[in-house]
């Protein structure tokens, strides 16, 4: 099922039952349409869940939720737009990219921590350690041995310098006490042909895009960087099962509000997202994107997750000396 069909089917499947109306819960809020800013392109793996949530929640509010794709300079343009909003009706739907902004950029037009209030951690998508189908590497132990046999000589692909794939691979290399040569591409789609033909032997990719290749046999998934196996790839071990406990890497989706957004509004939006995330139909639809939804996030637990992820990935950026030109 392609992404357009997935979104259409999800919208049809989620017509009922109704949610507790945040509008009723908070009096005259919302008093205008709610903006959910997605700092990624329309139709992508971040945009699809954002629109699904927006449609499901907005149908039960007195105002609709408008998803606004604000791309440019990575996630900076869209994120800045939310940081500077002060209407109480603008929110950010972002990913792990937010956690490394301060580490990657010397100057930012906003403070990624002080200018935002986490509202809810919506879901996580693990990374897959992947090689081409003709690779002699069969498992994580074999990958480590190959890396050790040619220190810094093996190449790996990513979707771009400083991105989630780059950072996850560097985290893995450190857990293996190994080195490899980074080859950044302009997106995963550009990298995959070279992985498939063996020009680039390794890629750590988000499961959303890596699944179809692994399921078709075009690539070989060595491990899922999660605590649990993926239902779609039941024979692929977790990194812990493969001998690397604690090696976990995800992209994740989080809703954030600008600093100064009233606490009761933050709580209302949190409850609305968590109600939708708990619906079995929503979970089933988003499982097609390999997303594991979080149903018990609070603003406090989302803030704690963001702090931990910021510390974790900032350390990888420093240790690997990753810079954005």
NUDREN-156048 format. One record per residue (C-alpha): residue number from 0; x, y, z; residue in three letters. Coordinates in steps of 0.05 Angstrom, whole numbers. Layout:
BEGIN
+-----+--------+--------+--------+-----+
|   n |     px |     py |     pz | res |
+-----+--------+--------+--------+-----+
| NUM |      X |      Y |      Z | ALA |
...
+-----+--------+--------+--------+-----+
END
This chain:
BEGIN
+-----+--------+--------+--------+-----+
|   n |     px |     py |     pz | res |
+-----+--------+--------+--------+-----+
|   0 |      0 |      0 |      0 | UNK |
|   1 |     30 |     66 |    -20 | UNK |
|   2 |     29 |    127 |     25 | UNK |
|   3 |    -28 |    162 |    -11 | UNK |
|   4 |    -72 |    101 |     -6 | UNK |
|   5 |    -51 |     91 |     67 | UNK |
|   6 |    -73 |    161 |     85 | UNK |
|   7 |   -139 |    155 |     48 | UNK |
|   8 |   -155 |     88 |     80 | UNK |
|   9 |   -137 |    113 |    148 | UNK |
|  10 |   -184 |    172 |    142 | UNK |
|  11 |   -241 |    128 |    121 | UNK |
|  12 |   -228 |     78 |    176 | UNK |
|  13 |   -226 |    129 |    232 | UNK |
|  14 |   -294 |    163 |    224 | UNK |
|  15 |   -318 |    140 |    293 | UNK |
|  16 |   -322 |    136 |    353 | UNK |
|  17 |   -319 |    208 |    377 | UNK |
|  18 |   -268 |    237 |    424 | UNK |
|  19 |   -278 |    280 |    485 | UNK |
|  20 |   -279 |    349 |    455 | UNK |
|  21 |   -219 |    392 |    476 | UNK |
|  22 |   -261 |    452 |    459 | UNK |
|  23 |   -312 |    433 |    511 | UNK |
|  24 |   -257 |    416 |    560 | UNK |
|  25 |   -225 |    485 |    556 | UNK |
|  26 |   -283 |    534 |    546 | UNK |
|  27 |   -269 |    580 |    487 | UNK |
|  28 |   -205 |    546 |    466 | UNK |
|  29 |   -193 |    537 |    408 | UNK |
|  30 |   -219 |    604 |    384 | UNK |
|  31 |   -187 |    598 |    315 | UNK |
|  32 |   -160 |    543 |    270 | UNK |
|  33 |   -101 |    505 |    300 | UNK |
|  34 |    -36 |    503 |    260 | UNK |
|  35 |      5 |    440 |    263 | UNK |
|  36 |     71 |    457 |    231 | UNK |
|  37 |    110 |    399 |    200 | UNK |
|  38 |    181 |    420 |    181 | UNK |
|  39 |    184 |    364 |    128 | UNK |
|  40 |    155 |    356 |     59 | UNK |
|  41 |     83 |    337 |     46 | UNK |
|  42 |     70 |    263 |     34 | UNK |
|  43 |    131 |    239 |     72 | UNK |
|  44 |    136 |    192 |    132 | UNK |
|  45 |    130 |    249 |    182 | UNK |
|  46 |     74 |    285 |    145 | UNK |
|  47 |     28 |    224 |    139 | UNK |
|  48 |     20 |    211 |    214 | UNK |
|  49 |     14 |    286 |    228 | UNK |
|  50 |    -44 |    292 |    179 | UNK |
|  51 |    -77 |    229 |    205 | UNK |
|  52 |    -76 |    257 |    276 | UNK |
|  53 |    -98 |    326 |    253 | UNK |
|  54 |   -158 |    299 |    216 | UNK |
|  55 |   -179 |    253 |    272 | UNK |
|  56 |   -172 |    305 |    327 | UNK |
|  57 |   -198 |    364 |    287 | UNK |
|  58 |   -262 |    328 |    270 | UNK |
|  59 |   -281 |    331 |    343 | UNK |
|  60 |   -262 |    403 |    357 | UNK |
|  61 |   -297 |    468 |    345 | UNK |
|  62 |   -239 |    489 |    300 | UNK |
|  63 |   -202 |    449 |    247 | UNK |
|  64 |   -128 |    431 |    251 | UNK |
|  65 |    -89 |    455 |    191 | UNK |
|  66 |    -25 |    418 |    175 | UNK |
|  67 |     26 |    467 |    147 | UNK |
|  68 |     89 |    440 |    115 | UNK |
|  69 |    145 |    491 |    126 | UNK |
|  70 |    209 |    464 |     97 | UNK |
|  71 |    277 |    497 |     88 | UNK |
|  72 |    346 |    495 |    119 | UNK |
|  73 |    331 |    425 |    145 | UNK |
|  74 |    279 |    434 |    198 | UNK |
|  75 |    300 |    505 |    217 | UNK |
|  76 |    248 |    545 |    178 | UNK |
|  77 |    188 |    508 |    204 | UNK |
|  78 |    215 |    503 |    275 | UNK |
|  79 |    230 |    578 |    277 | UNK |
|  80 |    160 |    594 |    254 | UNK |
|  81 |    131 |    557 |    314 | UNK |
|  82 |    182 |    585 |    363 | UNK |
|  83 |    159 |    655 |    344 | UNK |
|  84 |     84 |    640 |    346 | UNK |
|  85 |     47 |    670 |    405 | UNK |
|  86 |    -26 |    656 |    388 | UNK |
|  87 |    -35 |    594 |    431 | UNK |
|  88 |    -59 |    556 |    370 | UNK |
|  89 |      7 |    537 |    336 | UNK |
|  90 |     43 |    471 |    348 | UNK |
|  91 |    103 |    435 |    320 | UNK |
|  92 |    102 |    363 |    296 | UNK |
|  93 |    175 |    344 |    293 | UNK |
|  94 |    225 |    287 |    300 | UNK |
|  95 |    293 |    268 |    330 | UNK |
|  96 |    322 |    323 |    286 | UNK |
|  97 |    301 |    372 |    340 | UNK |
|  98 |    346 |    338 |    391 | UNK |
|  99 |    411 |    353 |    354 | UNK |
| 100 |    399 |    425 |    331 | UNK |
| 101 |    441 |    457 |    385 | UNK |
| 102 |    497 |    407 |    375 | UNK |
| 103 |    499 |    415 |    299 | UNK |
| 104 |    490 |    490 |    292 | UNK |
| 105 |    532 |    543 |    326 | UNK |
| 106 |    479 |    596 |    315 | UNK |
| 107 |    404 |    586 |    315 | UNK |
| 108 |    347 |    637 |    310 | UNK |
| 109 |    314 |    602 |    369 | UNK |
| 110 |    331 |    559 |    430 | UNK |
| 111 |    310 |    487 |    416 | UNK |
| 112 |    299 |    475 |    491 | UNK |
| 113 |    280 |    541 |    523 | UNK |
| 114 |    233 |    564 |    467 | UNK |
| 115 |    191 |    501 |    467 | UNK |
| 116 |    146 |    460 |    512 | UNK |
| 117 |    140 |    386 |    496 | UNK |
| 118 |     67 |    366 |    491 | UNK |
| 119 |     69 |    291 |    474 | UNK |
| 120 |    115 |    238 |    448 | UNK |
| 121 |     71 |    207 |    394 | UNK |
| 122 |    111 |    148 |    369 | UNK |
| 123 |    178 |    117 |    353 | UNK |
| 124 |    206 |     83 |    291 | UNK |
| 125 |    268 |     41 |    299 | UNK |
| 126 |    328 |     38 |    253 | UNK |
| 127 |    348 |    -24 |    214 | UNK |
| 128 |    421 |    -44 |    203 | UNK |
| 129 |    421 |    -65 |    129 | UNK |
| 130 |    469 |    -93 |     77 | UNK |
| 131 |    458 |   -112 |      4 | UNK |
| 132 |    430 |   -180 |    -11 | UNK |
| 133 |    495 |   -204 |    -42 | UNK |
| 134 |    537 |   -182 |     17 | UNK |
| 135 |    580 |   -235 |     51 | UNK |
| 136 |    560 |   -204 |    118 | UNK |
| 137 |    505 |   -247 |    149 | UNK |
| 138 |    497 |   -218 |    219 | UNK |
| 139 |    520 |   -164 |    267 | UNK |
| 140 |    581 |   -205 |    290 | UNK |
| 141 |    601 |   -211 |    217 | UNK |
| 142 |    592 |   -137 |    207 | UNK |
| 143 |    636 |   -121 |    266 | UNK |
| 144 |    690 |   -169 |    241 | UNK |
| 145 |    688 |   -138 |    172 | UNK |
| 146 |    694 |    -68 |    201 | UNK |
| 147 |    753 |    -89 |    245 | UNK |
| 148 |    788 |   -123 |    187 | UNK |
| 149 |    788 |    -58 |    147 | UNK |
| 150 |    791 |      1 |    197 | UNK |
| 151 |    759 |     62 |    165 | UNK |
| 152 |    757 |     28 |     97 | UNK |
| 153 |    685 |      4 |     94 | UNK |
| 154 |    636 |     56 |     69 | UNK |
| 155 |    566 |     69 |     93 | UNK |
| 156 |    510 |    111 |     64 | UNK |
| 157 |    464 |    161 |     97 | UNK |
| 158 |    410 |    209 |     76 | UNK |
| 159 |    453 |    269 |     92 | UNK |
| 160 |    506 |    296 |    138 | UNK |
| 161 |    482 |    304 |    209 | UNK |
| 162 |    417 |    268 |    196 | UNK |
| 163 |    386 |    211 |    237 | UNK |
| 164 |    417 |    157 |    193 | UNK |
| 165 |    486 |    187 |    199 | UNK |
| 166 |    481 |    193 |    275 | UNK |
| 167 |    452 |    123 |    284 | UNK |
| 168 |    509 |     92 |    244 | UNK |
| 169 |    561 |    129 |    284 | UNK |
| 170 |    528 |    106 |    348 | UNK |
| 171 |    532 |     34 |    323 | UNK |
| 172 |    605 |     42 |    303 | UNK |
| 173 |    622 |     66 |    372 | UNK |
| 174 |    588 |      6 |    404 | UNK |
| 175 |    631 |    -38 |    359 | UNK |
| 176 |    695 |      2 |    371 | UNK |
| 177 |    700 |      8 |    296 | UNK |
| 178 |    707 |     60 |    242 | UNK |
| 179 |    678 |     68 |    172 | UNK |
| 180 |    675 |    121 |    117 | UNK |
| 181 |    612 |    163 |    113 | UNK |
| 182 |    582 |    175 |     44 | UNK |
| 183 |    524 |    224 |     49 | UNK |
| 184 |    470 |    225 |     -4 | UNK |
| 185 |    413 |    273 |    -17 | UNK |
| 186 |    361 |    229 |     15 | UNK |
| 187 |    351 |    155 |     25 | UNK |
| 188 |    321 |    146 |    -44 | UNK |
| 189 |    386 |    170 |    -75 | UNK |
| 190 |    428 |    124 |    -32 | UNK |
| 191 |    390 |     59 |    -40 | UNK |
| 192 |    411 |     42 |   -113 | UNK |
| 193 |    484 |     41 |    -91 | UNK |
| 194 |    467 |     -2 |    -31 | UNK |
| 195 |    427 |    -50 |    -74 | UNK |
| 196 |    483 |    -58 |   -126 | UNK |
| 197 |    536 |    -66 |    -73 | UNK |
| 198 |    574 |     -2 |    -87 | UNK |
| 199 |    559 |     19 |    -15 | UNK |
| 200 |    559 |    -42 |     31 | UNK |
| 201 |    522 |    -14 |     91 | UNK |
| 202 |    464 |     32 |    110 | UNK |
| 203 |    428 |     42 |    176 | UNK |
| 204 |    360 |     65 |    154 | UNK |
| 205 |    293 |     83 |    185 | UNK |
| 206 |    248 |     21 |    185 | UNK |
| 207 |    194 |     59 |    148 | UNK |
| 208 |    235 |     62 |     84 | UNK |
| 209 |    279 |      0 |     97 | UNK |
| 210 |    222 |    -50 |    107 | UNK |
| 211 |    201 |    -59 |     35 | UNK |
| 212 |    272 |    -74 |     12 | UNK |
| 213 |    283 |   -125 |     68 | UNK |
| 214 |    216 |   -158 |     58 | UNK |
| 215 |    228 |   -165 |    -17 | UNK |
| 216 |    297 |   -194 |     -6 | UNK |
| 217 |    333 |   -137 |    -42 | UNK |
| 218 |    371 |   -123 |     23 | UNK |
| 219 |    389 |   -163 |     84 | UNK |
| 220 |    369 |   -134 |    151 | UNK |
| 221 |    420 |   -154 |    204 | UNK |
| 222 |    385 |   -124 |    265 | UNK |
| 223 |    331 |    -77 |    288 | UNK |
| 224 |    357 |    -23 |    335 | UNK |
| 225 |    300 |    -31 |    384 | UNK |
| 226 |    281 |    -70 |    446 | UNK |
| 227 |    231 |   -112 |    408 | UNK |
| 228 |    230 |   -144 |    340 | UNK |
| 229 |    189 |   -115 |    283 | UNK |
| 230 |    126 |   -155 |    269 | UNK |
| 231 |    139 |   -147 |    195 | UNK |
| 232 |    209 |   -178 |    202 | UNK |
| 233 |    200 |   -231 |    257 | UNK |
| 234 |    264 |   -266 |    240 | UNK |
| 235 |    308 |   -205 |    246 | UNK |
| 236 |    338 |   -200 |    317 | UNK |
| 237 |    342 |   -138 |    359 | UNK |
| 238 |    411 |   -109 |    370 | UNK |
| 239 |    410 |   -136 |    441 | UNK |
| 240 |    395 |   -206 |    415 | UNK |
| 241 |    451 |   -197 |    364 | UNK |
| 242 |    501 |   -184 |    420 | UNK |
| 243 |    497 |   -108 |    428 | UNK |
| 244 |    453 |    -93 |    488 | UNK |
| 245 |    434 |    -20 |    496 | UNK |
| 246 |    446 |     -3 |    423 | UNK |
| 247 |    380 |     29 |    405 | UNK |
| 248 |    365 |     84 |    354 | UNK |
| 249 |    299 |    112 |    332 | UNK |
| 250 |    269 |    169 |    296 | UNK |
| 251 |    210 |    193 |    337 | UNK |
| 252 |    152 |    239 |    329 | UNK |
| 253 |    136 |    292 |    381 | UNK |
| 254 |     86 |    349 |    387 | UNK |
| 255 |    114 |    413 |    416 | UNK |
| 256 |     86 |    481 |    433 | UNK |
| 257 |    119 |    549 |    435 | UNK |
| 258 |    141 |    573 |    504 | UNK |
| 259 |     84 |    611 |    537 | UNK |
| 260 |     29 |    567 |    511 | UNK |
| 261 |    -21 |    561 |    569 | UNK |
| 262 |    -11 |    497 |    610 | UNK |
| 263 |    -85 |    478 |    604 | UNK |
| 264 |    -80 |    482 |    528 | UNK |
| 265 |    -17 |    438 |    529 | UNK |
| 266 |    -53 |    387 |    572 | UNK |
| 267 |   -115 |    388 |    527 | UNK |
| 268 |    -74 |    377 |    464 | UNK |
| 269 |    -35 |    321 |    499 | UNK |
| 270 |    -99 |    285 |    517 | UNK |
| 271 |   -126 |    292 |    446 | UNK |
| 272 |    -64 |    261 |    416 | UNK |
| 273 |    -61 |    205 |    467 | UNK |
| 274 |   -134 |    187 |    456 | UNK |
| 275 |   -122 |    180 |    381 | UNK |
| 276 |    -57 |    142 |    392 | UNK |
| 277 |    -94 |     91 |    435 | UNK |
| 278 |   -144 |     73 |    380 | UNK |
| 279 |   -132 |      5 |    351 | UNK |
| 280 |   -148 |     28 |    280 | UNK |
| 281 |    -96 |     83 |    284 | UNK |
| 282 |    -44 |     36 |    311 | UNK |
| 283 |    -57 |    -13 |    255 | UNK |
| 284 |    -53 |     40 |    201 | UNK |
| 285 |     12 |     69 |    227 | UNK |
| 286 |     43 |      1 |    238 | UNK |
| 287 |     48 |      0 |    162 | UNK |
| 288 |    100 |     55 |    172 | UNK |
| 289 |    135 |     13 |    226 | UNK |
| 290 |    113 |     65 |    278 | UNK |
| 291 |    101 |     42 |    349 | UNK |
| 292 |     53 |     91 |    379 | UNK |
| 293 |     60 |    118 |    450 | UNK |
| 294 |     -6 |    120 |    487 | UNK |
| 295 |     15 |    144 |    556 | UNK |
| 296 |     59 |    204 |    543 | UNK |
| 297 |     50 |    266 |    586 | UNK |
| 298 |     84 |    333 |    576 | UNK |
| 299 |    132 |    314 |    632 | UNK |
| 300 |    151 |    246 |    603 | UNK |
| 301 |    158 |    277 |    534 | UNK |
| 302 |    205 |    329 |    563 | UNK |
| 303 |    246 |    275 |    598 | UNK |
| 304 |    251 |    236 |    533 | UNK |
| 305 |    274 |    297 |    495 | UNK |
| 306 |    328 |    312 |    547 | UNK |
| 307 |    355 |    241 |    544 | UNK |
| 308 |    355 |    240 |    468 | UNK |
| 309 |    388 |    308 |    465 | UNK |
| 310 |    444 |    285 |    511 | UNK |
| 311 |    452 |    219 |    474 | UNK |
| 312 |    456 |    247 |    404 | UNK |
| 313 |    495 |    310 |    423 | UNK |
| 314 |    549 |    264 |    450 | UNK |
| 315 |    551 |    226 |    384 | UNK |
| 316 |    558 |    292 |    346 | UNK |
| 317 |    617 |    313 |    389 | UNK |
| 318 |    652 |    246 |    390 | UNK |
| 319 |    645 |    236 |    315 | UNK |
| 320 |    663 |    309 |    301 | UNK |
| 321 |    601 |    318 |    258 | UNK |
| 322 |    593 |    388 |    230 | UNK |
| 323 |    543 |    421 |    183 | UNK |
| 324 |    577 |    463 |    129 | UNK |
+-----+--------+--------+--------+-----+
END
